[in-house]
Structure formats: C-alpha cells, structure tokens
Amino acid sequence: MLKNITIQDQIYEKLNEMIIKTELYPGQKLSESRLMKRMEVGRTPIRESIKQLKKQNLLYTFPQSGTYVSKIDLDQANYSRFLRLYTEREVMAELCDVLDESSEISLKAILDQQKLEFKNGNISKYHDLDDAFHRTCYEILGKGQIWKWIRKTSVHLDRLRWLNLKNITFDYNQVLEEHQNILAAMNSGNKAEVKILVEKHINFMASSQTHIIDKYPDYFLEKTKRSVQATKDTVL
C-alpha cells in the first residue's frame, strides 16, 4: 500500500532538505510569511513542519526573538557517524553473499547517474544519489527500515556531509570513486576489503572536520567546536 504524501509531509521534507543543504543556514532567523510565499502554501503546513523540525533539534525558538535554524552539533554528528560505521560495515559485508546481477545493475545505474551529475556540476543531485546508493544497499538486503532509522538520527551528520561534499570531495569526485570500489569488492565477495573501504568512506569526514569548522565557524555549536579542537591539540 502506497503511503499518502500530504502537503505537510512535502513541506517538512523540503524544509529538512533546505536545512541540510544550508539553503537555510545555521543561525538564520526564519519568517513564516516568507516561507509561505517561497513555498506557495498556507500557514498551517509551515507551522506543523516547524514543530517537527524543532523535535529534531534542527530549529529552535528564542523567546521574544523568533525561530532560528540550529547550529550543527558536532557531538551528535560524530555519534551518528559511529552508529553508521558499525552498522554499514556489516550491511555491506552481508551484501557479498546476496548481490545478484539485478541488484548490481541497480547500483551501477545509480553510479552512472552520479557520474553524469558530477559532469554537469550538479552537487545537489550528486548528494542525493550518494544517499540513494547507500539506501539501495540496505533495501537489497531487506533492511530498508534500518536505513530509515539511521537517517532520522543523522541530521547533524548529514549537514556536515553536505559541507564536506561542497568544499572538499566534489571537485575530485571522491564519493563516486569510493562507491565504485565498494561495489567492486562486494561483487568479488571480499568481505574484509568491503569493511576496510566502508570504514574509509565513512570516516573521511572526521579527518576534514577542522577544515570545515575553520571555513564556517559560525555554523557550529561553540561547545562542540571546542571539543574538536581539544581532540586535535591532544593528537598534535
């Protein structure tokens, strides 16, 4: 049975995407009337979507001031990265046992489209195809619900991923190349290699956090910036 997608669902998804892709940037004050005009809808779906986004800590209201886009919480992003790493290593390794010709064709089609969007310079669609590749891997294994759970808890990680893609990895197509390597290892049945590649793929952002923070210092919660800097100083 197909789920009925309401106007409110669509507005929520669009606002969520706009926050992740920094169309609505961290710290920005929101105006309901401007959002209504921009999205061509009434006040109710905007307000209900804002309530949902507050529950996810993507928006907050400051008394006597207004509603703002929350800043990126690096602690939450790193918790999500940890969860995704240890889940996805096993998911991709299990795929080695069940990947058939039909599944491989589906994944290659996503990568072909991702290659095209790279050539077209369309970072937004390239990003969405990144998600599509991983989501499809879970679905092939019959674990699509796990992907949905991970996505719900990964909003701060997704915001960091977007900044990382826009500023570091898009220019030389790293995401696509790593996807291709992971698929090749799954196709050969090399579970050990798959786990190594997945770990490298997901952990890359951790090594580039400082660069992103330096470029967008106002986008991050101050306390979590200090935590990252303290870790860096300890390592040095």
LINGIGI-V678528 format. One record per residue. N is the residue number from 1. RES is the residue in one letter. D_CENTER is the distance of its C-alpha to the mean C-alpha in Angstrom with 2 decimals. Layout:
BEGIN
N&RES&D_CENTER, N&RES&D_CENTER
END
This chain:
BEGIN
1&M&27.36, 2&L&24.88, 3&K&23.12, 4&N&24.46, 5&I&21.83, 6&T&23.35, 7&I&23.18, 8&Q&21.70, 9&D&18.87, 10&Q&18.20, 11&I&18.44, 12&Y&16.10, 13&E&13.35, 14&K&14.18, 15&L&14.30, 16&N&10.98, 17&E&9.53, 18&M&12.04, 19&I&11.05, 20&I&7.37, 21&K&9.09, 22&T&12.02, 23&E&14.54, 24&L&15.37, 25&Y&15.26, 26&P&15.52, 27&G&19.15, 28&Q&19.97, 29&K&22.62, 30&L&22.22, 31&S&25.18, 32&E&25.49, 33&S&28.06, 34&R&26.02, 35&L&23.05, 36&M&25.68, 37&K&27.13, 38&R&23.95, 39&M&22.73, 40&E&26.33, 41&V&26.40, 42&G&28.51, 43&R&27.97, 44&T&27.39, 45&P&24.00, 46&I&22.75, 47&R&24.14, 48&E&22.91, 49&S&19.31, 50&I&19.70, 51&K&21.04, 52&Q&18.06, 53&L&15.66, 54&K&18.19, 55&K&18.03, 56&Q&14.36, 57&N&15.52, 58&L&13.65, 59&L&17.17, 60&Y&20.53, 61&T&24.13, 62&F&26.61, 63&P&30.15, 64&Q&32.37, 65&S&29.65, 66&G&26.85, 67&T&23.21, 68&Y&20.57, 69&V&16.84, 70&S&16.10, 71&K&15.43, 72&I&12.59, 73&D&13.80, 74&L&13.52, 75&D&15.30, 76&Q&12.85, 77&A&9.96, 78&N&12.45, 79&Y&13.57, 80&S&10.27, 81&R&10.20, 82&F&13.82, 83&L&13.42, 84&R&11.01, 85&L&13.34, 86&Y&16.46, 87&T&15.45, 88&E&14.10, 89&R&17.10, 90&E&19.40, 91&V&17.78, 92&M&17.95, 93&A&21.40, 94&E&22.64, 95&L&21.73, 96&C&24.42, 97&D&27.00, 98&V&26.00, 99&L&24.59, 100&D&27.15, 101&E&27.90, 102&S&26.32, 103&S&22.95, 104&E&23.08, 105&I&23.92, 106&S&20.94, 107&L&18.52, 108&K&20.60, 109&A&20.50, 110&I&16.71, 111&L&17.22, 112&D&20.19, 113&Q&18.36, 114&Q&15.64, 115&K&18.72, 116&L&20.26, 117&E&17.46, 118&F&17.60, 119&K&21.33, 120&N&20.98, 121&G&18.78, 122&N&16.28, 123&I&13.05, 124&S&11.43, 125&K&12.57, 126&Y&11.84, 127&H&8.07, 128&D&8.62, 129&L&10.90, 130&D&8.69, 131&D&7.08, 132&A&10.77, 133&F&12.18, 134&H&10.69, 135&R&11.38, 136&T&14.79, 137&C&15.62, 138&Y&15.39, 139&E&17.38, 140&I&19.97, 141&L&20.65, 142&G&21.04, 143&K&18.25, 144&G&16.02, 145&Q&16.47, 146&I&15.00, 147&W&11.68, 148&K&11.98, 149&W&12.92, 150&I&10.09, 151&R&7.55, 152&K&10.12, 153&T&10.28, 154&S&6.82, 155&V&6.59, 156&H&7.96, 157&L&5.97, 158&D&2.81, 159&R&6.17, 160&L&7.54, 161&R&5.56, 162&W&6.65, 163&L&9.97, 164&N&10.33, 165&L&10.07, 166&K&12.34, 167&N&14.75, 168&I&15.07, 169&T&13.95, 170&F&14.38, 171&D&18.10, 172&Y&19.00, 173&N&16.65, 174&Q&15.64, 175&V&12.60, 176&L&15.03, 177&E&17.80, 178&E&16.10, 179&H&15.22, 180&Q&18.89, 181&N&20.18, 182&I&18.46, 183&L&19.87, 184&A&23.23, 185&A&23.45, 186&M&22.70, 187&N&25.32, 188&S&27.81, 189&G&27.28, 190&N&26.71, 191&K&24.77, 192&A&25.30, 193&E&23.91, 194&V&20.84, 195&K&20.08, 196&I&20.71, 197&L&18.45, 198&V&15.48, 199&E&16.15, 200&K&16.41, 201&H&13.20, 202&I&11.07, 203&N&13.47, 204&F&13.67, 205&M&11.47, 206&A&14.05, 207&S&16.80, 208&S&15.51, 209&Q&14.79, 210&T&18.33, 211&H&18.23, 212&I&15.33, 213&I&17.19, 214&D&20.39, 215&K&19.20, 216&Y&17.68, 217&P&19.77, 218&D&19.84, 219&Y&16.12, 220&F&16.21, 221&L&18.30, 222&E&21.52, 223&K&22.09, 224&T&18.88, 225&K&19.62, 226&R&23.05, 227&S&21.80, 228&V&19.90, 229&Q&23.00, 230&A&25.30, 231&T&23.61, 232&K&23.90, 233&D&27.54, 234&T&28.32, 235&V&27.14, 236&L&29.16
END
